[in-house]
Amino acid sequence: MLPRRPTRQITLGDDRVGYVRIGGGKPARDGSPTAPAPVSVQSMTSGYTHDVERCVAEINRLAAAGADVVRVAVPEKKDTDALRHIVPQARVPIVADVHFHFQRALEAVDAGVHKIRLNPGNISDRSQVRDVIQACKARGLPIRVGVNEGSIIERRDKQKRQKELGAVFGDRKHGSLLAIMIAKLEEYLDVFYAEDFHDVAISAKSMDAALVVDACTEIAHRFDHPLHLGVTHAGPRETGCIRSIAALSALLCKGVGDTLRISYASDPVYEVEDGLELLYALGLRERKGADLIACPTCGRIQVDLFTLVQDVRRQLAEKIRLPMKVAVMGCVVNGPGECEGADVAVFAGDRRGIVYVQGRKVANVPEDRILGTLLDECLKFQSRVERGEARLGQKTVDITPPDPIGDASTAREKIAAGKVDQAPGTSLTIGKS
């Protein structure tokens, strides 16, 4: 597992939904040790919070997809009023996202949320921030302080805004914007420290992946609070996934980051699925369900692999509980080697599929039976593992690929038989050594 930066640890949740711990590795304030918690995955509802029924349905759909925490926007009092009905029905801890009105934070605390998110760019009055801190302190709730590229620059004072914009964009680099983010965080956190409040998480977001990496790296050096990672307004999933993973994987590989949200202009369920897959790929979370790998296809392919892979993926998601590795490969050239580490594998050739379980050949079936046979072997293997008769990731034999050009025993015989093209510029005399 990748090393993790030690931080203070915060906890959110309750006895009903359970508790999510974020960060860790540094002793708690009472001196007790804390181990780093698994990196958690967050998302945010896309509908109106005051629409209670739809909001609850969306929260629980995200929870079913694997979200550890869900955030909701509370721009108006009708939204915080709705929280009293939403929180008791939610299956995961709920964070209230507060922007312009500190009173919304106080109302959200009273409504029973599990965490508050404040934006220094929008709520800067120290007395108002202190009121929120004291309300959260009384209930034992953590607060996330999030600086955002879209709101950190002054917008009311036009002269100040022009000065800041000039500093940020004058040389078309993000060094000045980074400095503003750090300065705003330091100034804001001073209020928390003055109130002896340390249950804080920090975030610094931008649509610029490089700026996110620089900002979070610098923050990790300056503060010991857990970090929430994300690339804001990243775009649709097709491009936003690249922008997000570019930043988040770079940080996670350095041990920076304790919780994350991948943001899409799309169904937020995709945010959860892709966030989890990132953590699975980096070994930062234990995978739930099958780990499907497949070749990208080429001119050697002899089956409809694209359709097969999608059909396999859907079936595995419905029926497989264990993190078994399943490989679907399209030819006999690289397929055997790429299937080698899989628990259940198939590689195809000549409109057929050869199925292996932990390196042992179990079937050779025509193309129209590949899907059913592969899924049947996955289910049988899952049952064997659950009964203790097999172990994940433990192959029994090496995969030997079939000979795609016949049974002739030597290269000379194959060339003589016309089964292999002789390379230009070479000579071969049959029958002589």
ChimeraX attribute file (.defattr): number of C-alpha atoms within 10 A of each C-alpha:
attribute: neighborCount
match mode: 1-to-1
recipient: residues
	/A:1	8
	/A:2	11
	/A:3	12
	/A:4	21
	/A:5	21
	/A:6	21
	/A:7	26
	/A:8	23
	/A:9	26
	/A:10	21
	/A:11	18
	/A:12	22
	/A:13	19
	/A:14	14
	/A:15	6
	/A:16	12
	/A:17	16
	/A:18	12
	/A:19	16
	/A:20	17
	/A:21	19
	/A:22	24
	/A:23	30
	/A:24	24
	/A:25	16
	/A:26	19
	/A:27	15
	/A:28	14
	/A:29	10
	/A:30	6
	/A:31	8
	/A:32	8
	/A:33	12
	/A:34	16
	/A:35	15
	/A:36	21
	/A:37	18
	/A:38	18
	/A:39	21
	/A:40	24
	/A:41	24
	/A:42	27
	/A:43	26
	/A:44	25
	/A:45	21
	/A:46	16
	/A:47	13
	/A:48	14
	/A:49	23
	/A:50	21
	/A:51	13
	/A:52	20
	/A:53	13
	/A:54	15
	/A:55	21
	/A:56	21
	/A:57	15
	/A:58	20
	/A:59	30
	/A:60	18
	/A:61	16
	/A:62	27
	/A:63	21
	/A:64	14
	/A:65	16
	/A:66	20
	/A:67	26
	/A:68	23
	/A:69	27
	/A:70	23
	/A:71	21
	/A:72	24
	/A:73	20
	/A:74	26
	/A:75	19
	/A:76	15
	/A:77	15
	/A:78	13
	/A:79	22
	/A:80	28
	/A:81	19
	/A:82	19
	/A:83	28
	/A:84	17
	/A:85	16
	/A:86	25
	/A:87	21
	/A:88	15
	/A:89	17
	/A:90	19
	/A:91	21
	/A:92	27
	/A:93	24
	/A:94	25
	/A:95	28
	/A:96	28
	/A:97	20
	/A:98	23
	/A:99	19
	/A:100	17
	/A:101	16
	/A:102	21
	/A:103	16
	/A:104	24
	/A:105	30
	/A:106	20
	/A:107	21
	/A:108	26
	/A:109	23
	/A:110	16
	/A:111	18
	/A:112	21
	/A:113	27
	/A:114	26
	/A:115	26
	/A:116	25
	/A:117	22
	/A:118	24
	/A:119	21
	/A:120	23
	/A:121	22
	/A:122	18
	/A:123	16
	/A:124	16
	/A:125	11
	/A:126	13
	/A:127	11
	/A:128	15
	/A:129	19
	/A:130	17
	/A:131	15
	/A:132	22
	/A:133	24
	/A:134	17
	/A:135	17
	/A:136	22
	/A:137	17
	/A:138	10
	/A:139	14
	/A:140	14
	/A:141	22
	/A:142	22
	/A:143	26
	/A:144	21
	/A:145	21
	/A:146	22
	/A:147	24
	/A:148	19
	/A:149	20
	/A:150	12
	/A:151	14
	/A:152	20
	/A:153	22
	/A:154	16
	/A:155	14
	/A:156	8
	/A:157	8
	/A:158	10
	/A:159	11
	/A:160	13
	/A:161	14
	/A:162	14
	/A:163	13
	/A:164	19
	/A:165	15
	/A:166	13
	/A:167	18
	/A:168	19
	/A:169	13
	/A:170	12
	/A:171	10
	/A:172	10
	/A:173	12
	/A:174	18
	/A:175	15
	/A:176	18
	/A:177	20
	/A:178	20
	/A:179	15
	/A:180	19
	/A:181	23
	/A:182	19
	/A:183	12
	/A:184	16
	/A:185	23
	/A:186	14
	/A:187	12
	/A:188	20
	/A:189	19
	/A:190	13
	/A:191	16
	/A:192	19
	/A:193	10
	/A:194	10
	/A:195	13
	/A:196	12
	/A:197	18
	/A:198	20
	/A:199	20
	/A:200	23
	/A:201	25
	/A:202	24
	/A:203	25
	/A:204	27
	/A:205	23
	/A:206	19
	/A:207	20
	/A:208	17
	/A:209	22
	/A:210	15
	/A:211	21
	/A:212	27
	/A:213	25
	/A:214	17
	/A:215	22
	/A:216	26
	/A:217	18
	/A:218	14
	/A:219	23
	/A:220	20
	/A:221	10
	/A:222	11
	/A:223	16
	/A:224	20
	/A:225	25
	/A:226	28
	/A:227	28
	/A:228	26
	/A:229	27
	/A:230	27
	/A:231	30
	/A:232	23
	/A:233	17
	/A:234	21
	/A:235	17
	/A:236	13
	/A:237	20
	/A:238	11
	/A:239	11
	/A:240	22
	/A:241	20
	/A:242	13
	/A:243	21
	/A:244	28
	/A:245	19
	/A:246	16
	/A:247	22
	/A:248	26
	/A:249	18
	/A:250	16
	/A:251	18
	/A:252	23
	/A:253	15
	/A:254	13
	/A:255	16
	/A:256	27
	/A:257	28
	/A:258	27
	/A:259	24
	/A:260	24
	/A:261	26
	/A:262	30
	/A:263	28
	/A:264	23
	/A:265	14
	/A:266	14
	/A:267	14
	/A:268	24
	/A:269	22
	/A:270	18
	/A:271	27
	/A:272	26
	/A:273	16
	/A:274	20
	/A:275	26
	/A:276	27
	/A:277	17
	/A:278	18
	/A:279	21
	/A:280	15
	/A:281	13
	/A:282	15
	/A:283	12
	/A:284	20
	/A:285	16
	/A:286	13
	/A:287	17
	/A:288	16
	/A:289	16
	/A:290	19
	/A:291	21
	/A:292	19
	/A:293	17
	/A:294	19
	/A:295	19
	/A:296	10
	/A:297	15
	/A:298	9
	/A:299	7
	/A:300	13
	/A:301	19
	/A:302	18
	/A:303	22
	/A:304	13
	/A:305	21
	/A:306	13
	/A:307	10
	/A:308	16
	/A:309	20
	/A:310	11
	/A:311	12
	/A:312	19
	/A:313	16
	/A:314	10
	/A:315	14
	/A:316	20
	/A:317	14
	/A:318	10
	/A:319	14
	/A:320	17
	/A:321	14
	/A:322	19
	/A:323	17
	/A:324	23
	/A:325	20
	/A:326	26
	/A:327	28
	/A:328	25
	/A:329	29
	/A:330	30
	/A:331	28
	/A:332	23
	/A:333	18
	/A:334	13
	/A:335	22
	/A:336	24
	/A:337	15
	/A:338	18
	/A:339	28
	/A:340	20
	/A:341	19
	/A:342	25
	/A:343	27
	/A:344	29
	/A:345	31
	/A:346	29
	/A:347	28
	/A:348	28
	/A:349	21
	/A:350	14
	/A:351	16
	/A:352	20
	/A:353	29
	/A:354	25
	/A:355	25
	/A:356	24
	/A:357	24
	/A:358	27
	/A:359	22
	/A:360	17
	/A:361	17
	/A:362	15
	/A:363	16
	/A:364	17
	/A:365	17
	/A:366	15
	/A:367	19
	/A:368	13
	/A:369	12
	/A:370	23
	/A:371	17
	/A:372	12
	/A:373	18
	/A:374	26
	/A:375	18
	/A:376	12
	/A:377	19
	/A:378	24
	/A:379	15
	/A:380	13
	/A:381	22
	/A:382	23
	/A:383	14
	/A:384	13
	/A:385	15
	/A:386	12
	/A:387	10
	/A:388	9
	/A:389	10
	/A:390	15
	/A:391	16
	/A:392	16
	/A:393	14
	/A:394	12
	/A:395	18
	/A:396	11
	/A:397	12
	/A:398	15
	/A:399	19
	/A:400	13
	/A:401	15
	/A:402	13
	/A:403	11
	/A:404	11
	/A:405	9
	/A:406	9
	/A:407	10
	/A:408	13
	/A:409	9
	/A:410	9
	/A:411	12
	/A:412	17
	/A:413	15
	/A:414	17
	/A:415	15
	/A:416	15
	/A:417	10
	/A:418	10
	/A:419	13
	/A:420	13
	/A:421	9
	/A:422	15
	/A:423	7
	/A:424	6
	/A:425	5
	/A:426	6
	/A:427	8
	/A:428	11
	/A:429	8
	/A:430	10
	/A:431	7
	/A:432	6
	/A:433	5
